[in-house]
Amino acid sequence: MSVDVSFTPTLGAENAAPQSRRRSWGGQAAAIALRGGSFVAFAAILLYFSLAAPFFFTLGNIGNVLGQSAILGVLAIGLTVVIIAGGSNVVTGGIDLSVAANMGFSAAVYASVIQLGYGDGPAVLASLSTGALIGAVNAFAVVVVGVVPLLATLAVMNVVAGLELVLTQNTVVPATTDFLSFLSAAGPFGLPVLAYGLLAFTAVATAVVQFTPTGLRLYATGEFPDAARAAGLPVRRLIAGSFLASGVCAGLAGILSVSYLSGSTTGAGDMLLPVVVTALLGTVFSRRLVPTITGTLLSALLVGFLVNGFQLMNISSTLVNGVQGLLIILVVSATTLLRRQEA
């Protein structure tokens, strides 16, 4: 006696596949429109400011924007690594709100070491070690203690900002050395050495994050944490490593900041909003609307040109902050809706 176990699909099941395909095609079309729109907006911003702002599209101003974007880009790349490993959910996912304050404190440490009479070698080591130590504190709070990254890094941000004020007594700490002068000087084609440093750092970070097994594991940890654990990936170590990488990037950005400003200055926390904008906005420059290092570089240049254009047109910095906040809302809303539709 045989039993017929064949399955005859119902009308609803027959319609499910076409509906799923339609949703998939609709999501792909929306994603393509979002990516294409971001590049069109970038070109439109450049065109508008080149016509409306004096000296915007000159080699000297472009070099100035690239030099300024070096600090922002390095910080945003560090934050991007955290977002990749922790997931793009802005509440429970990967975020490091201490990265700007970390840069300010690392810059203060660098300048203070120079003031004490030590050379650039000990100062560089002190700055990078300071950034890495703060990154380790974030990693401990998130991975070991289990605090949500949003709250953990917010608390660390305030502690680090207070330490910077104690170290500098809320004053400028000047620092001038041959190494710092080299970083702030102009290189080939009249572009700042900082600009070439940003491109070189981006190339190295891209190679590590997007083309190595470690980078693939970071993406797997952030996008599919349960599957990553089931596959035996060291999820906790990867997340902790992302915070360490962000801390080292902050220490490096502190060195670049000292070279650009000829010392350590207060107010580094004001860079937090541009850094978050840059890291989140970078997703719209990627093929799958996920954080990438190259997307973050394009986003840093976009934010740099946007701020520079407003400055040349004497537009209030308050409006600049408003535009950056609006960009965060638009990017997060658009990517959230697209991922929800795909799911």
N, C-alpha and C positions, 0 to 999 in steps of 0.2 A: 504494500500500500504506500503510495507516494503522496506527499503533501505539497501542494502548490504554494510556494512562498514568494512568488513573483509579486511585484509591487506596481500597482497601476496609479499613476499620479493623478491627483485631483485637479480640478480647474484652477484652484488657488495656487497649487504648486506649479502648474504650467505657466501661470502669469508671474510667479515670483522671480524666475530667472531674468526675463526681460525687464522687470521693474528694477532688479538689482543692477543690471547692466546700465539702465537709464540713469540710476543714481550715481553709478561709478563714472559714466561719461559726463554727467553734470558736474560731479566733483572735480574731474580732471579739467573740464573746461573752465571752471571757476578758478582752479589753481593756476592754469595757464594765464588767465586774465589778470590774476593778482600779480604773478611774476612779471608779465609783460607791462602791466601798469606801473610797477615799481621802476622799471628801466625807463619808461616814457617820462615818469615824474622826475627822475634824476636828470634826464636830458632837458626837460622843460625848465627845471630850476637853474641849470647852468646857462641856458639860453636867456632866461629872463634877467638874471643878475648881470650877464655880460652886456646886456642892452641898457639896464637901468642903473647899475652901479659903476662908478668910475674906477678904472684900473683893475676891474675884477678879473678879466681874462688876460692878464699879463703874466709873463714868466715869473716875475718877482713875487706877485701875489699868490700864484699857484704853488711856488716853493714855500711860501709862508704857511699856506693851508696844509701842505704835506708835512711840514715840520710840526705844526700844532697837532695834526692828526696822529702823529707818532705816539704821543703819550696816551691819547684817547684810544687809539687802536690796540696798543699793548694791553691796556686795562680791559678793554672789551673782549679781546681774545681770551684772556684769563677767565672772565665771566662766562664766555661761550663754552669753555671746557666744562665748567660746573653745570651749566644748563644741559649740555649733552649727556653728562653722566647721571644727573639727577632727574631728568625729565623736564619738559617745558611748561608744566603746570606752575603758574606763577605763585600759587599758594602753598602747595605741598611738594613741588618739584625742586629742581636745583636753582639756587640763587645765592649770591654772595653780596650782600649790601655793605660789607666792610671794605670792599676793594679800594674805593677812593680814599677812605681814611687810612687804610694800610699804606697806600702810596705816599700820603702826606707824612706819616710817621717815619716811613723808610727814608724819605728825602731828608727829614730832619736828622735822622741818625747819620746819614751820609755826610751832610754838611757839618754836623757836630764833630764827627771823626776828623774831618779835614781841619776844622778849627783847632783841634787838639794837637795838630802838627803831624798827623800820620799821612801817609801817601794815599794814592787812589786805590791801590790794591786792597789794603785793609778796609777802606771806606766802601768799596764795591762789595766785599765779602760781608761787611756789617749790614749793608742795605738789603742784600739778597737773603741773608740769614734772618733779618727782622721780618721781611715779608713771608718767608717760609714758616717762621715760628707762629705768626698770626694765622696763617693758613692751617697750621697744625692744630691750633686752638679751635678753629672752626670745625675741622674734621673730627676732633675729639667730642665736641658738643653735639654734632649731628650724628655721627656714626656710633660712638660709644654710649653717650648719655641718651641719645634719641630725641633731641630737641628738633623741632621743625626748622629747616634751614632759614626760613624767613625770619623767625624770632631769634635764632642763635646768632646769625650774622648781624642782625640789628643791634643786639646787645654788645657784641664784639666791636661793632663800629663806634658806639658811644665810648667804650672803654679806651679804644685806640686813639680816638680824637682827644680824649682827656690826657692821655699820655703824651701826645704831641705838644699840647699846650704846656704841660709841666716841663718837658724837655727844652722847649724853645722860649718859655716865658712869654708866649704869645707875641714874639717878635720875629723879624726876619733874621735868618742865620746865613750870612753870605759865604760863598765858597767859590774859589777860582783856582783851577789847576790847568795844566796843559791838556790833560785828558778831557776835561769838561769843555775847554776851548775848542778842541778838535770836534767834539760832538755837536757843538753849536755853530760850527763854521759851515761854509758852503763847499759842496763837493763838485763833482763833474756836472757840466751843463748848468751850473749855478744853483742847483737844488741843494737843500740842506743835507748834511750827513745824517740827521735824524730821519729824513725821508727814506734814505737808502737803508738805514737800520730797521725801519718799520717793514719795508719790503722783504728784507732778509729774514727778519723774525717771522713774518707771515709765511714765508716759504718753508721754513723749518717746522713751524707749528702745523701747517697744512700737511706736510709729509708725514708727521707723526700721528696726527689725529685722523686723517682721512685715508691713509694708505698703509697702515700697519695693523697687525692683529690687535694691538692694544687699543687703537682708535676704534676698531670694529667692536671690541668688547665694551668700550665706553658707550657707543650708540646702542648696543643691545641692552646694556644696563639701564639706560635712560628710557628707551622706548618700550622694552618688554622685560621689566624687572623679574616677574615671576618665571618667565621662560629662561631668563639668564641664570636664575638660581637653580632651576631644574637641570640646566645644562652643566652645572658645576662651576660657573664663573665666580670669581671672588668679588661679589658685588660690593661688599663693604669696603674692601681695599681699593676698588676702583673709584668709589665715591670719595673716600678719604684722599686718594691721590689727586682727584680733580680739585679739591680745596687747596692742597699743597701747590699744585700748578698755578692756581689763581693767586696764591700768596707770593710765589716767585715772580709772577708777572707784575704784581704790585710793587715788589722790590725793584725790579728792573725799570718800571715806569717812574719810580722815585728818583733813580739815577738820571733818567732822561729829563725829568722835571727840574732837577738841580742844574743841569747843563743849560736848559732852555731859559730858566729864570735867574741864573747866576747865584743860586742859593735856595734855601728852603723858606717857603712862605706859607702863611696860614690860609685857610679857606679851601683846602683840597677836597673837603666834603661836598663842595658845590659841583664837583665833577660827577657825582653819583648819578644824577638824572641823565646827562649825556651818555654815560657809560651804559646804563640800562637800556636807553633808547637804541644805542648802537648794537648791542648784543641781540635785542629782540627784533629790531628791524632787519638784521642780517638774514633772518629766516626767509624773507620774501625774495631774496636773491639766490635761493637754492632751488634745485630742480624738484625736490620733494617737500619743500616748505619745512625743512628741519634746520637747526643751527649748523652752520659750517664756518670754517675759518675764512675762506675766501669771501663768503657772504658778509661776514663781519668787517672785513677790510673795505668792501664796497660801501657798506653802511657807514663806516667811520669817515670815509671821504665825503659821502653825502651830507652827513651831519656837519663836517668841517666846512664844506662849501656853503651850507645853509647859514651857519652862524657867521661866517666871514662876510657873506652877502648882506646880512642884516646889519653887521657892524659898519660896512662901507656906506650903507644907506641911512646910518644914524637911527636905526630902529631900536627901541628900548629893549634891554635884555629881558624884561618881564615878558614881553611878547614872545621872545625866543623860547623861554621856559614853557610858555603856554603851548607853542607849536610842538615842542618835544613831548610834552604830556599828551597832546592830542595824537601824536604818532604812536605812542605806546598803546592808547586805547584802540586805535584803528587796527594796528597790527595784531594785537592779542585777540580782539574780537573776530577779525577775519580768519585768522588761523584756527581759532577755536571752533567757529562755525563750519569750516571746511573739514576739520578732523571729525567733528560730530556727524557730518553728513556722510563721510566715508565709513564711519563705524556703523 
